[in-house]
Amino acid sequence: MSCNHKSYRQGWKQAGNLRIAYHFPNTTPSSKYAMRTLRGFTLIEVLIAMTLLSIMVVLLFSSLRICAQSWEQGENKITEVNEVR
């Protein structure tokens, strides 16, 4: 999209020695594109993100539980071997 398009404004940011151009839509209410971009996330997007996050948390805690059980079994085995000596 060109910089001369009416629904976009151009700005500049200074990042060290670099000058970075960025574009953002006009925020006038009459612009259909601007109203569409300012709405935010849809309910489906939020629900999908929450579902994926909850699956990752469940997997994390179940793997930690398995790790703790293995650690305890290893400690018990070491104790048994030391008692035999």
N, C-alpha and C positions, 0 to 999 in steps of 0.2 A: 504494500500500500504506500502510495507516495506521501511525502510530507505536506503537500499542498492540498490534501483532501480537506473539505470543510468541517467534517465531524471530528477531526483530530487536531490537537495542539501539540507543538513540539517544545521540549525543554532540554536543558543541558545539565549534566551533573559532572562535577569535578572529582575524579578518583585518582589521586596521586598525580602522575603526569598525563593521565588519559582524560579525555573529555568524551563523555558518553552521551549519546542522544537517546532520548526516550520519548515515547508517544503515549498519550492517554486520551480517551474520548471526552468530548465535551459533556458537561454534566447538566445541560439544559433539559428540562422536562419534555420539550417538544421532540427531542431526538429519540426515536424508537430504539436505536442501538444502545444508547446510553442507559435507558430505562431497563433494557434487558440485561446489561452487564452489572447494574447496581443492585440487582435483586438478591444475590448471594447464592447459597447452595439450596438445592431442592431437598425435599424430605427423603426421597429415595437415596440420594447421594449420602446424606448424613446417616441413614440407617445402614447402608452398605459399609460405610467407614466404621461405624460402631460395631457391626457384626465382625468385621475382619479384625478389629482391635481386640474384641473379646475372645475370638478364637486364638489369637496370638498369646494372650494372657493365660488362657487355659492350658495351652501347650507348654508355656514357660513354667507354670507352677507344677504341672504334672511331671515334667522332666526334672525339676528340682526335687520333687518327692521321691522319684525313682533314684536319683543321685544320693539322697540322704539315706534311703533304705540300703543301697549298695554299700555306702560308707559304714553303716552300722553293722551289716553282715561281715564286712572285712575286719572291723574292729573285734567282733565276736570271734572270728576265726583266729585272729592273732592272739587273743586271750587264751583260747583253747590250746593253741600250739605252745604257748609259753607255760601253761599249766602242766603239760605233758613232760616238759624238760625237767 
